[in-house]
């Protein structure tokens, strides 16, 4: 994992707080004191922020500068990689990401880039990835690898070719793809399917799930028939997703596959890398040309508005979809009746790009519920990003002669930063880890084998953020009855985590980070972030939802699961147990088995053995799927 790009010294939320106390508070409160219309208040704040930024040196305060290639930084990154690559340290995966950083910073055709590709080929050799090694040797030569060192590449190439010939008889199917080319990932299991008949016009949703609306819950989802634990009721693609900055030198920025050994750089920035020219071209066409020049600075300054970064990707995606007719799109938005937009009744089989975007346009912003300071902070951030986009990206030529387009860009930035703060969801992958037994257990990490010295876990880690039109309609509960399963093709499936009776509402868990908070802090966090008061059973009775409360139930059953040595064997047992007639489900916390089922399904459908570098034989030994949970159970009984 790479270092975060966020810079605490250039934190937009921190700087805005200082400016608010110094001058902006008085200025904005005074100018809006007689105004009650929330839309008018936003317009006034925008005018005041614009006037303030005309003289405030925000570029200097945030140290904003174009993201350009820099061979000196490339050399520094390569040197860090070399230090980790030495036999005494042997942190080869860490060195690999520094070599990728060096490639991203290096100028095209430079010696710096050629040397980094050469170093990366050496890492490939350490892991026995012979085809990947040859691909990096090819890239190094294409980048004009220095003649004085050419003998090293030649020697390595000859050695690798001999190894390929020698291994051909032993591992005839070892190489199943061509490095440098996009390849879809495969879990090795049948694809997850909807459990019931799909809606005729919404093929990603089962027919029995409907969107309802009332005063108490607002828009929410209800099932019209009984759902069993494990039933799949929704499988959808995101409208927009964004790779986390910490994954930038590990995964493809477009398909998000883990092709760490053969990533190639975007030539316009130092943040995006791709598994192939195919993914690079698709990203540029679909959104990246509208964000390339600002991504690094946006990650640096975003501060506590991190979730809003998906809003930038949403805007870039939308503009790329409509840039041939922006005036027509603007007219459409100005006349759009949002009350008539319903993603659950729309005909997705014949939907236009405008129809699909409308389902994102109508996601909640909560702008009318925000206080003046909160709204001013968002306008401050959106205004700075707006200026950077006009200066550094294709938005400049698109908007320079059209105030209408420029206003549209700002309005959508402000809207989708807000919709992302509320509706953004994590995209998870399964990652193999080796932890000492005494280390603290991860909430989402359940062991896959038990050893006296070390524990091997496959834990759920976040690698991206995404916005989904349909699942965004799920309401929150601290004790949810549904769970997301991120699939390898980029889609997200939702399953019932426990039996749900016909007529009941479906509840997701919004803020995982608050799950172990004290009940008072948990309720405050939800109110502050999502602007609602949670009325789930745990919040109504002020129950502290912790990992201990999660694992109180079923200790004997979870221990019995350890006798099954494959995830695909565990899933039927979990489903049968959770659907047992007369099973009592506590309202104040989840049972252990309710966490184990989605974890097992993520292992089955969201895990690719080919990407598991930490497993040298690329096989999953999940004989102890519940090992971590079991230790907690045993500890809680002492």
N, C-alpha and C positions, 0 to 999 in steps of 0.2 A: 504494500500500500504506500502511495506517495504522500508527501507532506501536504497538508491543507494549504490552499492558496490564500486563505483569509489572513489579513494583516491587522492585528489589533490596534496598531497605531493609525490605521486608515479606516477604521470602523465607522460606517455611515450612521448607524444608530447611536453610537457613542458621541460622535461629533454633533449630530443633530440635537442630542440632549443638551450639550453645552451651549449651542446656539439658541436653543429654545429658552434656556434660562437667561442668557445674556441679552437677547433682543427680540427674537421671533415671537415669543409668547405675547408680549405686550402688543406687538405690531399686529398679530393675527387676531387676538381677542378683541382689540379695539375695532378692527375693520369688520368684524363679523358679529358684533354684540347685538345689533338690531335685526339680524337676519335669522329667520326660523326655517326657511327652505333649505334642506340638506344639499340639494343640487347647486343652489346659489352659493352656499357656504363653500363648497368645493371649488367653484369658479373663483371666488374671492381669494381663497388660500392659494390657488394656482397663480393668480395675478401677483400676489404679494411675494411668493417664492421666486417667480421669474424676475421681479424687480430686485430682490435681494441678490440673486445669483449673477446679475449683471455686473455687480461690483465686488462680490465676494470671490476671493482667489481659490475656488474649490479645486481646481486642477493641481495647484501647488499643495494645498492642505492634504489632498488624497494621493499625491505623488502619481498622478495619472499620466501615462505615456503610452504611445502606440506599442503594440505587441510585435516586435520585430525579431528577426533571427539575429543571433549573437554568438559568434564562434568562440569568444572568450568564455561565455557561460557554458557553452557546449564542452569546452575543454575542462572546465571545473567539474562539471557533472561526470565526465568520463573518468577523471582522476578519482572521484569518490567511488565510482564503480570499481576501478582498479584496486583501490585499498581493500574493498570488501571481497574481491575475487581471490586474493592471495590465499594459499593453502592454510596458513595459520588461522585465518578467519573463516573462510569458506562459506560466506553468505552469498551464494550464487544467485538466488532469486532476488535478493536486495540489490546486488550489483547489476542485475539485468534491468531493473527499473531505472537505475541511474544511466545506463547506456541508452535506454529509450529516451530519457530526458535529454541526453546529449544529442541524439538524433533529431529530436523535436526542435532544439535551439539552433542547430547547425544550419549554415547556409547551403542551398542546393549545390551539388557538385564540389563541395569543399573537402579538404583533407580531414577536417574535424568530423564530418559525417562519415566519410569512408572508414576512418579508424574506429568509430563507434560501431559501425556494422561489423567490422572485423572482430572487435571485442565481443560483440553479441554472438558471433559464430562460435567463439570459444566456449561461451556459456551453453549453447546448444549441444556442443560436443560433450560437455560434462554430464548432461542429462540423456545422452544417447539419442538425441533428436537429429538424426543424420540429414534428412531432407531439409529440415529447417536450417541446419548448419550450411548446407550448400546454397540455400536461398540467400542467406546473409553474405556469403562469399560473393555471390553474383551481385548483390546490391552494393557491396564494398567496391568491387571493380567498376560498376557503373558510375560510382561516385568518385572515380579516379583515385583509387587506392595508390599510395606512394610507391614508386618503383623500388625504392630502397628497402621496403618491407615486403615486397611481393612474394618473396620466397616463403614467408610464413604462411600466407594464404595457400600457396601451391602445395606446401607440405601437408597442411591441414586437409585440403581438398582430397589429396591422394589417400591419406589415411582414412577419411570418411568413406570414400568409394570402396576401399578394401573392406571396411566394416560392413557396408551394405551387401556386398557380395557374400561375405562370410555368414551374415545373419539371415540371408534369404531363405536358406533351407530350414532354419530353426524357427524364424518368425515370418512366415510367408505373407501374413496379413498385417504386418506391423504398420506399414504406411497406407493409410486409407484416404488421404487427401493430398492436394497439391498446396504446399505453403505459399502464401501470398495471394491465394484465391479465397473468396468468400465460400464458406461451407456451412450449411445449417447444422445445428447441434441436435443430437439424438440421445434420448435418455435410455434407449435400449428396451423400452416398454411400449405397449400400445398407447396411442394418444388418448388423453383425457377427453371424454365426450359428455354432453349434456345428459342428465339422467332421465329426462322426460321429453315429450314432444316439444319441439321448439315453436316459438311464436312465428306465425306465417310471415310477418313483415319484419320481425326482429330475430333473425336466425341465431344470434349469439345468446338468446335468453329463452328459458323455458316458458311455456305458455301460461303456467299457473302463477307466475310472479307479476304483480301489477303495481303501477305507480298510483298512490293515493295522496290526497291532500286534505288536511283539516287544520283548525286553529291551534290545536294542542301540539301536533307533531310537524306541521308544515308538510313539505313533500316527503314521502317515505314509501318504502316497499313492503308489500304484504303478499303472502302466499295464499292462494285460494284452494290449495289441497295440502294434505299432510306431506311434510318433507322428512325423510329419514336422515340420521347422521351419516355423513359421507356423500349425500346426494349433491350433484353438481347442477347449479341452477343458472350460472352465467359464465361465459367465456368471452372476453372482449379485448380488443386491441386498444392501446392508449391513443388519444389524439396527439399528444406530445409527450416525449420523455427526454430526460437529460441525464447523462452520465455524471456521477459525482466526481468532483475535482480530484479526490484521492485515488480514483481509479484511472486517471487520464493516461498513465504510462503502463497500463496493464490490460486495458480492454479497448476494443474498437468503439469509437465514439458514435458510430451509426448503429450497427447490429448488436453492439455491446457484448459480443463474444470475447472470450479470454484468449486472445492470440498474442500473448506477451512477447513471444520469441520472434515474431515477424512483422510487427507493426510498422507502418510507414507514416510519415508526418504530413499534416496539412502544411502547405507552403505559405499560407497567409497568417498563421499564428503559431504559438508554441504550446497550445493546450490540447488540440484535437489530434489524435492519431487513429489510423484505420487499419483493418485487417487486409484490405485490398483496394485496388484502384476502383473497383466496382462500388464499394461502400463509400469511398471518398466522393465519387461523382454523384451518387444519390444524395448524400448529405448536403453537398454544395447546391444541388438543384432544389432540394426540399426545404432547406432552411439556413444552412451554414453561411451562405454569402451575406445574409442579413445580420449576422452576429459575430462573425470571425474576428473582427477588429476590436471587439469590446469584451469578449468572454473573460480573459484573464483579469482585467481591471474590475469587472463586475463581481467575480469570485472574491477578489481581494477586499472590496469595500462593503460587501453585502451585509456583514454582521449578523444580527438576529433576524434579518429578513431572508435568511437562507432559503426557506421553502419557496419564496417568491421567484427564485431563479428559473423555475419551470415556466413562469409567466413570460419571461423573455423568449424562451424556446417556442411557446405557444404563439406569440405574436409573430416571430420569424416564420413559423410554419404557415400561419394564416396568410401573411403577406405574400409568401411564395406561391400560395395557391391561387391568389387573386390578382397578382401584379400585372396581368394583361388587361384587367378591367377594374382598376381601383375605384374609379368614379362610380361605376355601377354597384360595386360592393358597398361603398359608402352610402349611396342612396338606399340600398337594401337595408342596411343597419339603421339608418335614420327612420325608416318606416316600419321596422320589425316590431310586431306585437309579441313580446316575449311570453305572454300568457298562452299563446297558441303553439308554442314550441314544446313538444313532448317526445323525448327520445324513445319512449316506450310504445308509442303508437305510430311513429314515423315509419315509412317504408324504407328500410335500410337496403333492400335489394336494388332499389332504383334511386337511392339518395345521391344528390349532387354534392360537390365539395362545399357549396353554400349551406345545404341542409345539414351536413355533418358539423360544419363549424358552428351553426346556430345552437347545436346541443351543448357546446362549450361556452358560447356567448351568454347563455342564460344561467350558468352556474352561479351560485350565491357569491356576492362580494362582501356583504354586510357593511357596505359603505355608510348606509344611513344609521347604523348602530355605533359607528366609530365616533370617538370624541375628537375635538379639534386638534389636539396634539398628535394623536394616533394618525389621523388623516393627513395632517401636515407632514409628518415623517415620511409617509408613503409617497406623497406628492414631491417631496424633496428628493427622494431616491429616484423616482420615475423621471423627474426633470433632468437630473444629472445623466442618467442612462440615455434619455432622449437626445441630449446634446451630443453625447459620445457616438450614438448611432448615426446621427447626421454628419458627424465629422469623419468617421472612420469606415463606414460600411456602404453597401449599395443603397441604403436608405437615403444617402446624401443626394445623388443624382435624381432619385425618384421623387424627393420631396422639396428640393431647393426652389423650384419655380411654382410650387403649389402649397400655399398655407393650409388648404383643406386637407391635403395628404399628411402634412406635418401634424396637424391637430388630430387626425385620425390615428396616427402613430402614437402620440402621447396618450390619447384617451384609451386606446387598447392596452398600452403598457400599464397604466394605472389600474385598469379593470383586471387584467390577468395576473398582475402581481398579487392582487387581492384574492382572486379566485384560487390561485395556487396556494396561498397561505392557508386556505380553508380546505381545499379539495385535493391537494397533493397527496399521493400515496407512495410508500417505499416500494422499490423493486428489489427483491431478495434473491440471493443465490446461496447454494450450499457450499461451504468451504471446510476442507479438512484441516483440523488443528491437532497439535500434540501439546497437551498441557500437563504440568505437574499436578499430582493429585491434590496437593494442598491449595491450589489456586481456587479463587472464588468461582462458583459455577455460573455459567452464562444463562440468562433467562430463556434464551431460545436455543441453547446448545445441549443436545442430549448425546451422551457418549455412544460410540459405535463399537468399542471393544474395551475390555478391561485388562490392564496389565499391572503388575505390582509396582512398577516404576513410573509408567506413563499412561495417560488416558488419551485415546484417539477420539476426537469429536468431529462430527459434521454439524457445524453450527450455521445458523441463518444470518447472513451478513447483507447489509444494504450496499448496492452498487449504483443505483440510479433512483431518480424520482420521476413520477409520471402523473398525468391527469387522464382520468377515464370518465366519459360522459354518463354511462349507466350506473356504475357502482358508486359514483359520487352522490347518488340519491339515497344511499344507505345511511340511516341515522346511527348515532353512537350509543353504545352502552359499555360501561366498565366491565360488564360480564356479557360479552357478545355471544350470539348464537350462530354466527357465520365466520368463515375464515378465508383469507385469500391464498391462492396457490399460484405463484409466478412460474410460468412455463418457459421452456427454452426458446420458443419461437417469438417471445416478446409479449404474448397474450397473458392475461391474468384470469384465472378461474376462481369462482367462489363456490364454496361448499357449505352445507349445513353442518355445524359443529356438534349439534345435539338435535334430537327430534323436535320439529316445529309443527305445531298444529295448524290446520286450515284457519285462516283469519288472523293469524298472529303476524306481528311485524318482524322484519329481518333487521338485526342490529350488528354493526361492525364495531371494531375498536379503533378510534381515531388516533389517539396519542399514546403510542406504546411507551414513550419515555416517562409518562406520568404514572405507569401502572404500579410502581413501588413507592409512590409518594404517600405521605400521610393523607388521610381522607380529606382534610381541610385544604391542603395544598393541591391535591388532585382536582378538587372541585374548583378552586381558584384558577388553576392552569387552564381547565376547559373553558371556563367563563371568559378568561382573558384572551384566549386564542380563538375560540370558536363562537363566542357571544351567545351561549345558551347555558342554562342551568340544568345539569344532568339529573334526571329523575329515575335512574335505574335503582334497583333494590339496594345495591351496595352504597350508593350515595344517599338514598333516603334514610338509611339506618346508620350512616356514618361508619361504614365498615372499611377497615384498612385492607385493601386488596394487595397481598404480597405473594411471593413465590411459596412461602410456607402454607398460606391458605389454599393455594392451587393444588398442592400435593397431599393435603390431609386425607382425601378420599382415595379408595382403591389401592392401598399399598400392596396387598397380596397379589392383586391382579397385575399390576405393573411389573412386579417381580417375576410373575409367571411368564410374561412376554419374553423374558430373556432366553427361554429355551428355544425360541424360534430364531433361526439364523438368517432370515432374509426379510427385507422390508415388505416384499410382495406377500409374504406369509403373515406378517403382522397385521396388515391392513384389514383383511377379512375378519380377523379376531376382534380388532378394535371396533369395526363397524357392527359386528354382531353384538358385542358387549354393550355399546352405546345405545343400540336400538332394542335392548332387552325389554320386554313388556313389563310395565310397572316400575321401571327404573326411576328413581327420584333424583332430580337435578337441583342442586342448591341454587338459590337465586342470588346469593351474595358472592359467589366465587366459582371459578371453573374447576372441574375435576381434572385430575392428572391425565386421564385418557382423552379428554377434550383437547389437550395440548399435543398429546402424542399422535393423534390422527392426522392433523394437518402437517405436522413435522414429517411423519412417514410418507404422506402424499408428496411433500416437497422433495423428499429424497428420491422418490420413484419418478416424478415427472419434471423436477426442476434441477436435476443433477446430471452432469455429463462426465463420464469416467475419463474421457480424453483430456479434459481440462484439469484433472486432479493431479497436478505435478507432485504434490506431497505424497502421493501414493505411487511408488515406483512401478508397480505392476498394473496400475490403472484398474484396479478392481476394488469394489466396495465390500469391506468386511464389516457388516453392521450387526454382528451378533449381540452387541450390547447397546442397542438403540436407546435403552432407558437407563444406561449405567449412571449417568450424571444424576438423573431424577431419583434413581434408587438410593444413591448415597445420601441425597437430601432427605428422603423418606426415613432411612435408617437413623440419620442424625436427629430427625424431629421426634423419634421415638425414645431417644436416650434421655 
